[in-house]
Amino acid sequence: MTCKDNTKLSMNSKTTKIKASIITIGDEILVGQTIDTNSFWIASQLNLIGIPVAEIISISDKKEAIIEALNRELKYSQIVILTGGLGPTVDDITKSVLTTYFDDELILNNDVLAKIETYFLSVKRTMLEVNRLQAMLPQKADLISNDLGTATGMWFKKDNKDIISLPGVPHEMKGLIAKIIPQLKEKFQLADFFHRTILFQGIGESQLAGNIKDAENTCKSKNIEVAYLPATGLVKVRLTGSVAQSDFILSTLNDIREKYPQLVYGTESETLEEVIGKLLKKNKKTLGTIESCTGGALAGRIVSIDGASSYFIGSIVSYHNKIKTGIVGVNAETIDQFGAVSQETVESMAKNGRLKLGVDYCIATSGIAGPDGGTAEKPLGTTWIAIASADEIQSKKFIFNHNRERNIESTVVYALNFLRRFILKLN
């Protein structure tokens, strides 16, 4: 069997009432060391093409757990997607378990071996015997070439059902999903539903529901489901109808977006940091942060986006006042008179920080995250955010009234949307 992008499978008559299950494999998920973002991503991609996900489960790296999970999910799902356990170490047993489960055998795939050898040469690392073992692959499975790593994806068949095993490394998994989705669309008769999501920041769920009540009532009159999905500082609104109603759904969401540009920052799974990155790239502008209460969390979100180095210059975490005065350049008298958590201080942080970092835009944050501190005048959760450009400085005060973790998260979220609005002149 040669190693090629073998995801083009033979197509039978299209299956009806298709459902999928997702199994994530790894003890690190069960003990809370790793967050399962893979299932979120896979489920979102399947739903976009009309494949509903019936169940998502996480299991340990044990043979019995994998077999039990497969037996369970194959009872009612036509597609089962597994992630994890395809690495080179001894605890990565998914491949061997699946090979036995499907009465297959592992053989050396020379094309995959050559690809792995090329990879190790390109990164100037020594290839070990365990890496060679990654080229041992099931003889009967269709192989899905991994362009971003050394673990090959595998597509098994049993009783007219499809079992797809993918690596657990998120960016590798996403690369293979991109290859799989077109084949699933071609093979299966997909469910007659269409949904799209619009993303809001800076408004509560109940207030938002009141604002878009007319649109919601119109949707419900057409049997289009409206779902509100709140998170810290964010609300997602998802409309679900039939494929025939797709134009109406898209038109409705576009009308909402045009009516509330300050609040709507994106669609589907977009993040604020992604939106900010696109704006900065488009306008060829640079960004820096001067952070006190967020302690670098804002910069962390910004640099989580691929290519952020083209627009994000850096950050100064000015947690202590001596950093605000000694490095950022805030006047000590400003802090003495108004306090570290004040409009005057945070605006000085943003203004001086822009010059210190040499950027087009600078965001500054200063607040009382808690759980200690706070006064009647400045209660816990009081936060000031400022943004400076060469021409303008804007600042806003927020009182989040959450615990420490949520206060920091809220500050990050509100700061990012504040910047979006600042750049688009929506304030």
C-alpha positions as CSV (number, residue, x, y, z in Angstrom):
1,M,0.0,0.0,0.0
2,T,1.5,3.3,-1.0
3,C,1.2,6.5,1.0
4,K,-0.8,9.0,-0.8
5,D,-3.6,11.4,0.1
6,N,-6.0,8.5,0.1
7,T,-9.1,10.3,1.4
8,K,-10.9,9.9,-1.9
9,L,-13.0,6.8,-1.0
10,S,-15.3,4.7,-3.1
11,M,-18.8,6.2,-2.9
12,N,-21.8,4.0,-2.3
13,S,-25.4,5.3,-2.4
14,K,-25.8,8.2,0.0
15,T,-26.7,7.3,3.6
16,T,-29.7,8.9,5.2
17,K,-30.1,10.1,8.8
18,I,-26.3,10.5,9.3
19,K,-25.0,11.1,12.8
20,A,-21.4,11.4,14.1
21,S,-19.7,10.7,17.4
22,I,-16.4,12.1,18.6
23,I,-14.0,10.3,20.9
24,T,-11.0,12.1,22.4
25,I,-8.3,9.8,23.8
26,G,-5.9,10.9,26.5
27,D,-5.4,10.7,30.2
28,E,-4.2,14.3,30.2
29,I,-7.8,15.3,29.3
30,L,-9.4,13.3,32.1
31,V,-7.1,14.6,34.8
32,G,-7.6,18.2,33.7
33,Q,-4.1,18.9,32.3
34,T,-5.3,19.5,28.8
35,I,-8.5,21.2,27.6
36,D,-10.3,19.2,24.8
37,T,-10.5,21.9,22.1
38,N,-10.4,19.2,19.4
39,S,-14.0,18.1,19.9
40,F,-15.2,21.7,19.8
41,W,-13.5,22.2,16.4
42,I,-14.5,18.9,14.9
43,A,-18.2,19.3,16.0
44,S,-18.3,22.9,14.5
45,Q,-16.9,21.7,11.2
46,L,-19.3,18.8,11.0
47,N,-22.3,20.9,11.9
48,L,-21.5,23.4,9.2
49,I,-21.9,20.8,6.5
50,G,-25.1,19.3,8.0
51,I,-23.7,16.4,10.1
52,P,-25.2,16.5,13.6
53,V,-22.9,15.2,16.4
54,A,-24.8,12.7,18.6
55,E,-22.2,12.4,21.3
56,I,-18.7,13.5,22.4
57,I,-16.8,11.5,24.9
58,S,-13.3,11.5,26.4
59,I,-11.6,8.3,27.4
60,S,-8.2,7.1,28.8
61,D,-5.3,5.7,26.9
62,K,-6.4,2.1,27.6
63,K,-7.2,-0.7,25.2
64,E,-10.4,-1.6,27.0
65,A,-11.6,2.0,27.0
66,I,-11.0,2.5,23.3
67,I,-12.8,-0.8,22.4
68,E,-15.7,0.0,24.7
69,A,-16.1,3.5,23.3
70,L,-16.0,2.2,19.7
71,N,-18.6,-0.5,20.5
72,R,-20.9,2.1,22.1
73,E,-20.6,4.8,19.4
74,L,-21.0,2.4,16.4
75,K,-24.4,1.4,17.7
76,Y,-26.0,4.7,16.7
77,S,-23.5,6.8,14.7
78,Q,-22.5,6.3,11.1
79,I,-19.3,8.3,11.5
80,V,-16.9,8.0,14.5
81,I,-13.9,10.3,14.7
82,L,-11.2,9.7,17.2
83,T,-8.3,12.0,18.1
84,G,-5.2,11.2,20.1
85,G,-2.9,8.3,20.8
86,L,-1.1,8.3,17.4
87,G,2.3,9.6,18.7
88,P,5.6,7.7,18.8
89,T,5.7,6.9,22.5
90,V,4.7,3.6,24.2
91,D,1.5,5.1,25.7
92,D,0.2,5.9,22.2
93,I,-1.7,2.7,21.6
94,T,-4.6,3.9,19.4
95,K,-3.2,2.6,16.1
96,S,-2.4,-0.9,17.4
97,V,-5.8,-1.2,19.1
98,L,-7.7,-0.1,16.0
99,T,-5.6,-2.4,13.8
100,T,-6.6,-5.4,16.0
101,Y,-10.3,-4.2,16.3
102,F,-10.6,-4.2,12.5
103,D,-8.8,-7.5,12.1
104,D,-6.0,-5.8,10.2
105,E,-2.2,-5.9,10.4
106,L,0.5,-3.3,10.6
107,I,3.0,-3.2,7.7
108,L,5.9,-0.8,7.0
109,N,4.8,1.9,4.6
110,N,7.9,3.1,2.8
111,D,6.3,6.3,1.5
112,V,5.4,7.4,5.0
113,L,8.8,6.4,6.3
114,A,10.5,8.5,3.6
115,K,8.2,11.4,4.6
116,I,9.1,11.1,8.3
117,E,12.8,10.9,7.4
118,T,12.5,14.1,5.3
119,Y,10.8,15.8,8.2
120,F,13.6,15.0,10.7
121,L,16.2,16.2,8.2
122,S,14.4,19.5,7.7
123,V,14.3,20.2,11.4
124,K,17.8,18.9,12.0
125,R,16.8,16.4,14.6
126,T,17.9,12.8,15.0
127,M,15.2,10.2,14.0
128,L,14.8,7.5,16.6
129,E,13.4,4.0,16.2
130,V,10.1,5.0,17.8
131,N,9.7,7.5,15.0
132,R,10.3,4.8,12.4
133,L,7.4,2.9,14.0
134,Q,5.0,5.6,13.0
135,A,5.5,4.3,9.4
136,M,4.0,1.0,10.5
137,L,0.3,1.4,9.4
138,P,-2.8,-0.8,8.9
139,Q,-2.8,-2.5,5.6
140,K,-6.5,-2.2,4.9
141,A,-7.2,1.3,6.1
142,D,-7.3,4.3,3.8
143,L,-4.5,6.7,4.8
144,I,-4.8,10.4,5.3
145,S,-1.5,12.1,4.7
146,N,-0.5,14.5,7.4
147,D,1.3,17.5,5.9
148,L,2.0,19.1,9.4
149,G,3.4,16.2,11.4
150,T,4.5,12.6,11.4
151,A,1.3,10.8,12.6
152,T,-0.7,9.6,9.6
153,G,-4.5,9.7,9.8
154,M,-6.4,6.4,9.2
155,W,-9.9,5.8,7.8
156,F,-11.4,2.4,8.6
157,K,-14.7,0.8,7.4
158,K,-17.0,-1.6,9.3
159,D,-20.6,-2.5,8.6
160,N,-21.0,0.5,6.2
161,K,-19.7,2.8,8.9
162,D,-16.7,5.1,8.9
163,I,-14.2,5.3,11.7
164,I,-11.6,8.0,11.3
165,S,-8.5,8.2,13.5
166,L,-6.7,11.5,13.7
167,P,-3.7,12.9,15.7
168,G,-4.4,14.8,18.8
169,V,-2.1,17.7,18.1
170,P,-4.7,20.5,17.3
171,H,-3.1,22.0,14.2
172,E,-2.4,18.6,12.7
173,M,-6.0,17.5,13.4
174,K,-7.3,20.6,11.7
175,G,-5.2,20.0,8.6
176,L,-6.6,16.4,8.3
177,I,-10.2,17.6,8.9
178,A,-9.9,19.9,6.0
179,K,-9.1,16.9,3.8
180,I,-11.9,14.8,5.3
181,I,-14.8,17.3,5.1
182,P,-15.1,17.3,1.2
183,Q,-15.3,13.5,1.2
184,L,-18.0,13.4,3.8
185,K,-20.0,15.9,1.9
186,E,-19.7,13.8,-1.2
187,K,-20.4,10.5,0.4
188,F,-23.4,11.2,2.7
189,Q,-26.8,12.6,2.3
190,L,-26.5,15.4,4.8
191,A,-29.2,16.5,7.2
192,D,-31.5,19.3,5.9
193,F,-30.5,22.0,8.3
194,F,-28.6,25.2,8.0
195,H,-27.3,27.2,10.9
196,R,-25.1,30.3,11.3
197,T,-23.9,32.1,14.4
198,I,-23.3,35.8,15.0
199,L,-21.1,37.1,17.8
200,F,-21.7,39.9,20.2
201,Q,-19.5,41.6,22.8
202,G,-20.5,44.2,25.5
203,I,-24.2,43.4,26.0
204,G,-25.9,40.9,28.3
205,E,-28.1,38.1,27.0
206,S,-31.4,39.5,28.3
207,Q,-30.8,43.0,26.9
208,L,-29.7,41.5,23.6
209,A,-32.8,39.4,23.4
210,G,-34.9,42.6,23.8
211,N,-32.9,44.4,21.1
212,I,-33.4,41.8,18.5
213,K,-36.9,40.7,19.6
214,D,-38.5,41.5,16.3
215,A,-36.0,39.5,14.3
216,E,-36.4,36.6,16.7
217,N,-40.2,36.6,16.4
218,T,-39.9,36.6,12.6
219,C,-37.5,33.7,12.8
220,K,-39.8,31.7,15.1
221,S,-42.7,32.3,12.8
222,K,-40.8,30.6,10.1
223,N,-39.8,27.7,12.4
224,I,-36.2,28.9,12.6
225,E,-34.7,28.2,16.0
226,V,-32.9,31.0,17.9
227,A,-30.4,30.0,20.5
228,Y,-28.5,32.3,22.9
229,L,-25.0,31.1,24.0
230,P,-23.4,33.4,26.6
231,A,-19.8,33.4,27.8
232,T,-17.7,35.9,29.7
233,G,-18.3,39.2,28.1
234,L,-19.7,37.5,25.0
235,V,-23.0,36.3,23.6
236,K,-23.4,34.0,20.6
237,V,-26.7,33.9,18.7
238,R,-27.3,30.9,16.5
239,L,-30.1,30.6,14.0
240,T,-31.0,27.1,12.8
241,G,-33.4,26.3,9.9
242,S,-33.5,24.3,6.7
243,V,-31.1,24.6,3.8
244,A,-34.0,26.3,1.9
245,Q,-34.0,29.0,4.5
246,S,-30.3,29.8,4.3
247,D,-30.7,33.0,2.4
248,F,-33.2,34.3,4.9
249,I,-30.9,33.3,7.8
250,L,-27.9,35.1,6.3
251,S,-30.0,38.1,5.4
252,T,-31.3,38.3,9.0
253,L,-27.9,38.1,10.5
254,N,-26.5,40.7,8.1
255,D,-29.3,43.1,9.1
256,I,-28.5,42.6,12.8
257,R,-24.8,43.2,12.1
258,E,-25.5,46.4,10.2
259,K,-27.8,47.7,13.0
260,Y,-25.4,46.9,15.9
261,P,-21.8,47.4,14.5
262,Q,-20.5,48.3,17.9
263,L,-21.6,45.1,19.4
264,V,-21.2,42.5,16.6
265,Y,-17.6,41.6,16.1
266,G,-17.8,38.4,14.0
267,T,-19.5,35.2,13.0
268,E,-19.2,31.5,13.5
269,S,-16.0,30.6,15.5
270,E,-14.1,33.9,15.0
271,T,-12.4,35.3,18.1
272,L,-11.8,39.0,18.9
273,E,-8.1,38.5,18.6
274,E,-8.5,37.1,15.1
275,V,-10.7,40.0,14.1
276,I,-8.1,42.5,15.6
277,G,-5.3,40.8,13.7
278,K,-7.1,41.1,10.4
279,L,-7.9,44.7,10.9
280,L,-4.3,45.5,11.8
281,K,-2.9,43.6,8.9
282,K,-5.4,45.2,6.5
283,N,-4.5,48.7,7.8
284,K,-0.8,47.9,8.1
285,K,-0.8,49.1,11.7
286,T,1.1,47.9,14.8
287,L,0.0,47.2,18.4
288,G,1.4,47.1,21.9
289,T,0.0,46.7,25.4
290,I,0.8,48.2,28.8
291,E,-0.8,45.8,31.3
292,S,-1.3,46.1,35.0
293,C,-4.3,44.1,36.2
294,T,-4.2,41.7,33.3
295,G,-0.6,40.8,33.9
296,G,0.1,39.9,30.3
297,A,-3.1,38.0,29.6
298,L,-4.1,40.5,26.9
299,A,-0.8,40.1,25.1
300,G,-1.1,36.4,25.4
301,R,-4.5,36.4,23.6
302,I,-3.1,38.6,20.9
303,V,-0.1,36.5,20.2
304,S,-2.1,33.3,20.1
305,I,-2.9,34.1,16.5
306,D,-0.6,32.9,13.7
307,G,1.2,35.7,12.1
308,A,0.8,38.1,15.1
309,S,4.4,39.1,14.8
310,S,3.6,41.1,11.8
311,Y,1.5,43.6,13.9
312,F,2.2,43.0,17.6
313,I,5.4,44.6,18.7
314,G,5.4,43.8,22.5
315,S,4.1,44.4,26.0
316,I,5.2,45.9,29.3
317,V,3.6,44.3,32.3
318,S,3.6,47.3,34.7
319,Y,2.1,45.5,37.6
320,H,3.9,47.5,40.3
321,N,3.7,51.3,40.3
322,K,7.5,51.6,40.1
323,I,7.3,50.0,36.7
324,K,4.5,52.4,35.6
325,T,6.7,55.3,36.6
326,G,10.2,54.0,36.0
327,I,9.7,52.2,32.7
328,V,6.4,53.3,31.2
329,G,6.9,57.0,32.2
330,V,3.8,57.7,34.2
331,N,4.2,60.7,36.4
332,A,4.4,59.6,40.1
333,E,2.3,62.6,41.0
334,T,-0.5,61.3,38.8
335,I,-0.6,58.0,40.6
336,D,-0.4,59.8,44.0
337,Q,-3.2,62.1,43.2
338,F,-5.6,59.9,41.3
339,G,-4.5,56.3,42.1
340,A,-3.1,53.5,39.9
341,V,-6.7,52.6,38.9
342,S,-7.8,55.8,37.4
343,Q,-8.5,57.5,34.0
344,E,-5.5,59.8,34.4
345,T,-3.1,56.9,35.1
346,V,-4.3,54.5,32.5
347,E,-4.4,57.2,29.8
348,S,-0.8,58.1,30.7
349,M,0.1,54.4,30.4
350,A,-1.4,54.2,27.0
351,K,0.1,57.4,25.7
352,N,3.6,56.8,27.0
353,G,3.5,53.1,26.2
354,R,2.7,53.9,22.5
355,L,5.9,56.0,22.4
356,K,8.0,53.5,24.4
357,L,7.0,50.6,22.1
358,G,6.9,52.6,18.9
359,V,3.5,51.4,17.9
360,D,0.4,52.8,16.1
361,Y,-2.0,51.6,18.8
362,C,-1.4,50.9,22.5
363,I,-3.9,49.4,25.0
364,A,-3.4,50.0,28.7
365,T,-5.2,48.2,31.5
366,S,-5.4,49.0,35.2
367,G,-7.9,47.5,37.7
368,I,-8.7,45.9,41.0
369,A,-9.0,42.2,40.0
370,G,-9.5,41.0,43.6
371,P,-10.1,39.2,45.8
372,D,-8.5,41.8,48.1
373,G,-8.6,45.5,47.9
374,G,-11.3,47.9,46.7
375,T,-13.1,50.8,48.4
376,A,-16.5,52.3,48.3
377,E,-15.3,54.6,45.6
378,K,-13.4,51.9,43.7
379,P,-15.0,48.5,44.5
380,L,-13.5,45.2,43.5
381,G,-13.7,44.7,39.7
382,T,-13.2,48.4,39.0
383,T,-11.1,48.6,35.8
384,W,-9.9,51.3,33.5
385,I,-8.9,50.6,29.9
386,A,-7.3,53.2,27.6
387,I,-6.3,53.1,23.9
388,A,-3.9,55.6,22.4
389,S,-3.0,56.4,18.8
390,A,-1.0,59.3,17.4
391,D,-4.1,61.4,17.1
392,E,-6.4,60.3,20.0
393,I,-6.7,58.8,23.4
394,Q,-9.9,57.1,24.6
395,S,-10.6,55.5,28.0
396,K,-13.5,53.6,29.6
397,K,-14.3,52.6,33.1
398,F,-15.8,49.2,33.9
399,I,-17.0,47.5,37.1
400,F,-17.1,43.8,36.5
401,N,-18.1,42.4,39.9
402,H,-16.7,39.0,39.3
403,N,-14.0,36.8,40.9
404,R,-10.4,37.5,40.0
405,E,-10.2,35.1,37.1
406,R,-13.4,36.4,35.4
407,N,-12.4,40.0,36.1
408,I,-9.1,39.5,34.2
409,E,-10.9,37.6,31.4
410,S,-13.6,40.4,31.2
411,T,-10.9,43.0,30.9
412,V,-9.2,41.2,28.1
413,V,-12.4,40.7,26.2
414,Y,-13.6,44.3,26.6
415,A,-10.2,45.7,25.7
416,L,-10.1,43.8,22.5
417,N,-13.5,44.9,21.4
418,F,-12.7,48.5,22.5
419,L,-9.7,48.4,20.2
420,R,-11.9,47.0,17.3
421,R,-14.3,49.9,17.8
422,F,-11.5,52.4,18.1
423,I,-9.9,51.3,14.8
424,L,-13.3,51.3,13.0
425,K,-14.3,54.6,14.6
426,L,-17.4,53.1,16.1
427,N,-17.1,54.6,19.6
